[in-house]
Amino acid sequence: MAATDPVVVPQSLIGQRIPKLDAPDKTSGRTRYIDDIDVPGQLHARILRSTEVHAKIRSIDTSAARALPGVHAVITARDVPWQRPIGVAKDHLPLKTDRVRSLRDEIAAVAADTVEIAEAAVKLIKVDYEPLPILSDPLDALKPDAPLIHPEPRGEDVGPHLKPGAPVAFTGKPDNVAMTFDYAQGDVVAGEAESDVVVEDTFRLHYVTHCCMGVSGVIADFDPKGNLLLYSNTQVPFLHKREFAELLGIDPGRIRIIQPPIGGGFGSKLDIYPFEPIVIFLAQITRRPVKLMFTRTEEFIASPTRQPVLLKLRSGCKQDGTLTFRTAETLHDNGAYTSWGATTPFVMMQTISSLYRVPHCQYHTKAVYTNNPYAGSFRGYGNLQATFAVEAHMDKLADALGMDPLEFRLKNAQDPGEVTPQGMHFKTCGLKQCLSTVAARSDYQRKRRENAARWQDGNPVKRGVGMAAMLHVGGGAKIYPSDGCGTILKIDDFAHVTIITGASEIGQGSETVLSQLVCEELGLTLAAVTVVNNDTDITPWDVGVHASRTTFIAGNSAIGAARQAKAKILASAAAKSGLAAEELDLKGGHVVRKADGERVVELGKFMRSLHFTDKAQLVMTTFYYEPPSKHQDKQFKGDVSAAYAWASQVCEVEVDTDTGIVRLIKVTGAHDVGRVLNRLGIEGQIEGGVVMGQGYALTENLMVEGGITRNPNFRDYKLVTAPEIPEMDISFIETMDGEGPQGAKGVGEAPAICIAAAVANAIYNATGTRIYAAPFTPENVYRALHGAAEPVAWNAA
Amino acid sequence: MSIKVEIGFKLNGVACRISVPADLSTLRMLREELGLTGTKYGCGEGECGACTIVVDGVTMNSCLMFAADCDGRDVVTIEGLAASRRGERLREAFVKHGAVQCGFCTPGFVVQATRLLEKHPQASAAEIQRGIEGNLCRCTGYRKIVEAIADAALPDQ
């Protein structure tokens, strides 16, 4: 092979602003979301939901619905005796048998020729209810004489509605407590005894919901052999394959999930919800493809919420500012069924125990059944709630000591190398840099002093600054037997690379960042890559999109596959060129000499030379990455993530004390992201997260009263709109994590976590009034400022 | 099941004749009868802007407009904008500035921005923010959308 001109080595792709690969299609309306897909011969489904919050079902009359022309099937629990309970605690039957426990409950479903016919048929179904007492407050549900929301099934419910021997949705709980979590380290009594200052408060965090712009939907289609093809919005396709297989009693290998691009996820698509099995049942019964799309109202009522929490926190410190202990007692309104919301204590306790160094710590949670909507997983996963309380106490303790809150935080902040009593090992930790950076860039200390001096100046419009910090998993989270992801990588005759990854693209930009990482290894441009990531018959296993894990886990997996391909290419090129493999590299679409960048051969040409010989070889590699993290033990101790992400944010607010209106003026953030991979993508994640946090803090409130969602529409459920966004000043702290792909750590959830906490601290700095219940809507703030707020009280004992 | 109405209108510059149920929305006509799925259903009650189209030069929530009312009008959807110079520029700016994540709201924003820049070619950032307040985005936090529109507003280099 003849050496040619040296290659002009393109700069590294890492840290560049890389436009998303799917953006050209998305901007031109070409992207086909699930709502845009129609399968020939498909029927349309609608679901009849309960009109009662809590009631026994005396009878269901579907005769008129069945008689309607164009109706192919009407099903109730009676028609699907093989159905099995779904969800995290398997306490939820897709179609309800003897009772409804919340307003969203699915009673019957119709498959018809058109959506209109299906809707008309649903309206013809008559349900006779016998109302039961409504439990809409977890405290009421805990009372000894409270009626059971999940009593042991009797009579009808163990009769024709369920197949004998099939599991019933009864978990055997003697009361309304769905789950409990207990964590302890050290001795909180001793910790309190050595404290000079102790504070205790109760905080209340509200219902919000994901509001994905694309509503939920699914298409189910069985082939004549009984294999199921599901078009699904799931963000955990491989786990769902298994769950659907269990539900149907078939081999998981007979289920194929295709994931069209999704209109937003944010954690909402991490669980199975009843509509999915119901549509599968309809497809099974009608032997036709069946499609269901939610209405927006249905999306508000019947998709998950963020976990509402009542949280009592007791914290102490010494006169020198050293934290001594923390005791947290939380009450989770589980809603009528158990989804991931109940398990947010996994994350909450990490913030309680390990965001700052606390020697003695105790944490207890009860998740309690009520007749309210049930909470799922939502970006941040309990961390917004825990951080809200912890960061309020960091300010309160600092104030009690007369210490600057920044100095107080820095004194107690974690350092790199720390192994916390909960077992988390912070191999990289930029918390102190994050805190110092946001303080300096926002002029936090000066503004805070000056704002506090103006509380009594008579001006009704006040300014405030507030600080908060956060810790979140940044290298996956080992909550399943594996936290891994597989990659298959092939390079064709033209040096075009196909990355087949288990990682789902949910809008966050994973396919772009994976392409970038692979191109960096193989010395190619992004135009040379295609990503295949949405078909379980093709893609290798992945645990799913959650825990801010995709860039870290799928990124390491893609790099592993690319390195193997590179090694194979260089070994073959060495054999042909007479140079050692170690002397060769891949750059600018060529095999080059490492020492001087001299071109050895164009990569496409070389690939063809590998293929078209009598000893043809393909370059196709596989790699499975399993992070070096551990399961927590039964005491919730263990190094559950391969890396941890850190951030701090300062929020500056303006409070109109006459109206209670709080405007978020500016957010100054610093994020320890390990390393910036795609600067455009990471900015987008952070800006979007900040504004989602802003909504949680200020505008969003799913108003659930007596089990009824009062504002299931965008008119009354206020998402932040474009004119309301704050100025954002974002800094990246690059700690170059040794395990991370090119040094990066996860970031997806981090930016939403601190905002409500920092805004609460800022409102205090502006007004001298601390508000313990979110959101800070004008009414709530006005009431708090004028002594008319209902105090947040909870006798946890 | 309902009475059908025969209508004729210009769709993305091309004459179109179609018979539609009297109670059908323009959104559903575009998506289900005409196969133009770039216009999205987000809420069905005019609150999210995902279904924004241009009718006689004015942006409309197509979910709130009867298909029958398209009769005699000039209707432009995201698919039609793809062919226009302004649309092209905006789409490129959205890509370049990272104004797209899940992308579901994006066609509505591009359509709204097209109209905004036609009316206010020199729109300031604050005017752009006002001009897109009827469109909801859950992913981006809007900043990159505003930057993209501002960039597309600039005269050619």
Contacts between the chains, C-beta under 8 A, distances in Angstrom:
chain1	res1	chain2	res2	distance
A	17	B	98	7.3
A	19	B	95	4.8
A	19	B	96	5.8
A	19	B	98	6.6
A	20	B	95	7.4
A	20	B	98	6.9
A	20	B	100	5.9
A	20	B	101	7.7
A	22	B	100	7.7
A	22	B	103	6.9
A	23	B	94	6.8
A	23	B	95	4.2
A	23	B	98	7.9
A	23	B	100	4.3
A	23	B	103	7.2
A	24	B	91	7.2
A	24	B	95	5.7
A	25	B	103	7.9
A	26	B	100	4.9
A	26	B	103	3.0
A	26	B	106	5.1
A	26	B	107	8.0
A	27	B	90	7.7
A	27	B	91	4.1
A	27	B	94	4.6
A	27	B	95	6.0
A	27	B	100	6.1
A	27	B	103	7.5
A	27	B	106	5.5
A	27	B	107	7.5
A	27	B	110	5.8
A	28	B	38	7.1
A	28	B	78	6.6
A	28	B	79	7.5
A	28	B	82	4.6
A	28	B	91	5.8
A	28	B	107	7.7
A	29	B	36	7.7
A	29	B	37	7.2
A	29	B	38	2.0
A	29	B	39	7.1
A	29	B	77	7.3
A	29	B	78	3.6
A	29	B	79	5.5
A	29	B	82	7.1
A	29	B	107	4.3
A	30	B	38	7.0
A	31	B	103	5.7
A	32	B	37	6.6
A	33	B	40	7.5
A	33	B	104	6.3
A	35	B	37	7.7
A	35	B	40	7.3
A	35	B	41	6.2
A	36	B	31	7.6
A	36	B	37	3.8
A	116	B	1	6.4
A	117	B	1	8.0
A	210	B	138	7.6
A	211	B	136	7.9
A	211	B	138	5.5
A	212	B	102	7.6
A	212	B	104	7.7
A	212	B	138	6.3
A	213	B	40	7.6
A	213	B	42	5.3
A	213	B	48	6.6
A	213	B	50	6.0
A	213	B	102	6.8
A	213	B	104	4.2
A	213	B	105	4.8
A	213	B	136	6.6
A	213	B	137	7.1
A	213	B	138	5.4
A	213	B	139	8.0
A	214	B	40	7.3
A	214	B	42	7.5
A	214	B	102	7.1
A	214	B	104	4.4
A	215	B	41	7.2
A	215	B	42	7.6
A	261	B	102	7.4
A	261	B	103	6.8
A	262	B	102	6.4
A	263	B	40	7.6
A	263	B	102	5.4
A	263	B	103	7.8
A	263	B	104	3.3
A	264	B	102	4.7
A	264	B	104	6.4
A	264	B	138	5.2
A	264	B	139	6.3
A	265	B	102	7.5
A	266	B	138	7.3
A	293	B	41	7.8
A	295	B	44	6.5
A	296	B	42	7.0
A	296	B	43	4.1
A	296	B	44	5.9
A	296	B	45	7.2
A	296	B	48	7.9
A	506	B	102	6.9
A	507	B	101	4.3
A	507	B	102	3.0
A	507	B	103	6.5
A	507	B	139	5.7
A	508	B	101	6.7
A	509	B	101	7.1
A	680	B	97	7.7
A	680	B	98	3.9
A	681	B	98	6.7
A	683	B	98	6.7
A	683	B	144	7.3
A	684	B	98	4.8
A	684	B	101	6.0
A	684	B	139	7.5
A	684	B	140	5.8
A	684	B	141	7.8
A	684	B	144	5.9
A	687	B	140	6.4
A	687	B	141	3.7
A	687	B	142	7.9
A	687	B	143	4.9
A	687	B	144	6.7
A	688	B	101	6.5
A	688	B	138	7.7
A	688	B	139	4.9
A	688	B	140	5.0
A	688	B	141	4.3
A	689	B	141	7.4
A	690	B	141	5.8
A	691	B	140	7.9
A	691	B	141	3.5
A	691	B	142	6.7
A	692	B	138	7.3
A	692	B	141	7.5
A	713	B	43	6.9
A	713	B	45	6.4
A	713	B	47	6.7
A	714	B	43	5.3
A	714	B	45	7.6
A	714	B	47	3.6
A	714	B	48	5.6
A	714	B	136	6.5
A	715	B	45	7.2
A	715	B	47	5.4
A	719	B	136	5.3
A	719	B	138	6.9
A	720	B	142	7.9
A	721	B	133	4.6
A	721	B	134	8.0
A	721	B	136	6.9
A	721	B	142	7.7
A	722	B	128	7.8
A	722	B	129	4.4
A	722	B	130	7.8
A	722	B	132	4.9
A	722	B	133	5.3
A	722	B	135	7.5
A	722	B	137	8.0
A	722	B	142	4.3
A	722	B	145	7.2
A	722	B	146	6.5
A	723	B	126	7.5
A	723	B	129	4.4
A	723	B	130	5.6
A	723	B	133	5.2
A	725	B	129	7.5
A	725	B	141	6.1
A	725	B	142	5.2
A	725	B	143	6.2
A	728	B	141	7.7
A	728	B	143	6.4
